[in-house]
């Protein structure tokens, strides 16, 4: 038996009675489906992570020249020790 009130409390939701009935019905259908799946014989079936072969297209790692400190200092807005002031971009 599914305790929809407990689920509502754990999920910090405020559900209307109609919503509770709908969700309860959906959860019962899902559980029923899993009960059916439990009956399937999977004894000789190997676990499978992917349904088709996954190909990873990875590039080779290679080092590249980064920014030189001298170049950064030419364009610095404000520097203090090893820190540079940059434009604020988060929350714009």
Protein Blocks (a to p, Z undefined) as FASTA:
>chain_A
ZZfklmmmmnopacdfklmmmmmmmmmmmmmmmmmmmmpccklpccdfbfbdcddddddd
dddddddfklmmmmpfbdchjaccdddfehZZ
